Amino acid sequence: MKIGVIDYGMGNLFSVEQALKRLNCEPVISSDFQVLEACDALILPGVGAFPDAMKRLNETKLNEFIVEQKKRNKPLLGICLGMQLLFEKSDEIELTAGIGVFKGHVKRFEGVSRIPHMGWNELQFTSVPEWLVENSMPEERFVYFVHSFYATEFAQDELVAYADYEGVKVPGIMKSGSFTGMQFHPEKSGKFGMYLLEQWLRGVEVSAC
C-alpha cells in the first residue's frame, strides 16, 4: 500500500517514513500532484510555525490540492502542525487562514502552568471512527504531546478524542469525512500511538479495496 507523505519543506519526514515502513507500507515522499494522487492515502506532516507552513502550501498550490482530495474522499492524516493547518485559522504569530477542512480556530494556550504543553496525556474518546474498533483498543491510551497552540471553537461532531491539560480540553484526534487529524505524533507516542497509526492504515486498506 502506497502512502503519500506531502513534502512542503516543513515536516519531520524521516520519522513518518520509518513508521510507515515498520507497518509494511510504502512511503512516497513528494510534492508532485500526480505522484501523490496515485497513492492510496496521504499524510500531511508538520513542524514549525503555522504562517510559514501555509505560505509554502499556498505558493505550491498544495493547499488547493488538499482541498480537492477532500472532495474526492481520499484518506488524509494530518499530524501535529499538519492537523492544525486543516482548521480555518490560527493566531500563531499573526492571524492566518488555514485550509479550512475542520471548523475551528487555533490559539495559544492560556491559564496553564507551562507552555508548551509537553508530556504524556490520556486520550478520552467521544466517538469512534470507522477505522477504529473500540473493543480492541488498549486500556492505556496515552500519547505524547509537544505544542503551544491548540484548536478551539471546533465542531463537536468532528471531535474523536481529546486530552485534558490542566482543565483545557485539547483536541487530540479530529475527523471530517475522509480526513483525520492527530495533534500528537503517533509515530513518537509509544505503543498506543503506533496502534492508532496502524488502525488508520488498515482503514485505508479496507476503503481502497
N, C-alpha and C positions, 0 to 999 in steps of 0.2 A: 504494500500500500504506500503510495507516494503522498507525503505531506509537505506542502509548500510553506517555507518559512520566509515571510516577506522581509526583504532586506532593504531598509531605507536609511541605513547608517547609524541607527541608534538602538540596536538590540543586542542582548547578550546571546549571540547566535550559537556559540560553541556549546553552552550548557544545554540549550534546547536540542541542538543537533545530536549530542551524545545521548540524551534521554530518549529521543526517538529511536536511535539505533538500538539501545538496550531493550526497547519494546518491539523490536523486529519490524520497524517501519523504515522507509527510505526517505530521509530528509532531502528536500530540494531547496537550497537557499538561492533566492533570485529576486530581482525587481522587474523582471520581464513579464508583461501581462500574459503572453501566450504560454510561457513556461508554467506560470502559476495556475492558469486556467486548466491546464492538463492534469493538475494534481487532484487527488481525491478530497482533500481538505486543506485549509490554510491556518497558519499560526501568525499572529501579529505580536511580536515581542516588543519590549521597550525598556530602555534605561535612560534616564536623563530628564530634561525639562519638557513640559507639555508644549510650550510655544515653539521650541526648536523642532520638536518632532512633527508638529502639524505643518510647520514651514516646509520641511522636507517632503512630507506626504503631498502637500499642495503643489509644490514645484514639480514633482514627478508624476502628478495626476494619480498617484496611488490611492488618494482619498476617494476619488471618483470610481476607481476600480473596485475598491472595497464595498462601496455602496451598491455597485452593480452586482457583486457577488451575493449580497444580501437578497436582492431581488430574485436572483437565480437559485436561492436556497442552498448555496454552497456552505458547508460547515466551516466555521472560523472560530478560533480560540484566541482571544486577546489576553496577554499575560502582563501583569503589573502595570506599567505605563501603557502597554498595549490595550489593556482593558479601559483605562481612564480615557484614552483617545476616542473610544467608542461612544462616550457621553456627549451631551450637547455643548458644554463649555467648561472652562476651567479658569480659576483665579490665579494660577501659578504664574508668578512674575507680573503678568498682565492678563486682563480678560481676553481669552482666546476661544474662538469657536472650535468645537470638536467635530467629529464625523457625524454624530447625531443618531446613531443606531439605538442607543439606550437613552431614555429620558433621565435627566439629572444634571447636577452642577457640581463639579469637582472643586473642593475648597480645602484650605489648610486646617489642620486640627486646631481647636481652641479649647481652653479649660482643662487640659490634661497636663500631667506632671512632666512628661518627656516627649519631645518631638525630635527625631521621627518615632513613629510607632514601630518598635523593633522588638521582636521576640515571638515566642510560640503562643498561639491563641487557638481555642477550640471553636470549630465551626458549628453553628446552630442552623439546622436546615428548616426552611419554611415551605419548601416544595421539593419535589423530586423530578428532575428532567427525564426524558425518555431514555437517555444514555446511561442513567444511573439506577441500579437495582437497590432499593432501600434496605431490604433484608440481608443484603450481602455486605453492607458497609461495616468496617471495623468499629468496635465500640469507642476506641480512642480516635478522635477526629481533629488532631492538632496540626496546624500548618504554620509556616514561618513568614512573618510579615516584616517588611522594611519599607516604610513610606511615610511621607509628611503630609500628603494630600489624600483625601478620600471622597467618594461620591456621596452627595447629599441630594435631597429633593428627588429621589429616584422613584420609579413606579414600583409599587409593592408587588404587582403581578409579574415583574421582571426579576425580582429577587429570589435567588435559590438558597443562599446561605449567607450568614453574617457572623461577625465576631464582636464581642463586647470588649472595648478598650476604655477602661475607667468610665463606664457609663455611656460611651459613644457607640452607637450602632454602626459598625463598619461593614459595608457590603463586601463579602468575600467572593461570592460567585453570583453572576448575573446571567440572564438568558433572555434573548428575544429572537424567536424563530430559530433559524439555523445558527445564530451567533451566540457564543458563550464568552464570558469574561471571568478571569480569576485574578484578584488583586494580589495574591501571593504568587510566588514562583513554585509551581507544583513540582518541578524537577529538582528543587532545593528544599523541599518540605518533607523529607523523610518518607516513610512507608506510605502514609496516608496521601501525601501529595502525589507520589508516583501511582498510587491506586486510582486517584481521580483522573490523572492523565491517561492511564491505561483504559479506564472505563469510557472516557470521552472518545478515545481512538477506536474502541470496539463499537461504539455507537456510530462512528463514521463508517466503519467497515460494513455494518449492517445496512446503513442507508445507501451505500454505494452498490450493494448487490441487487 
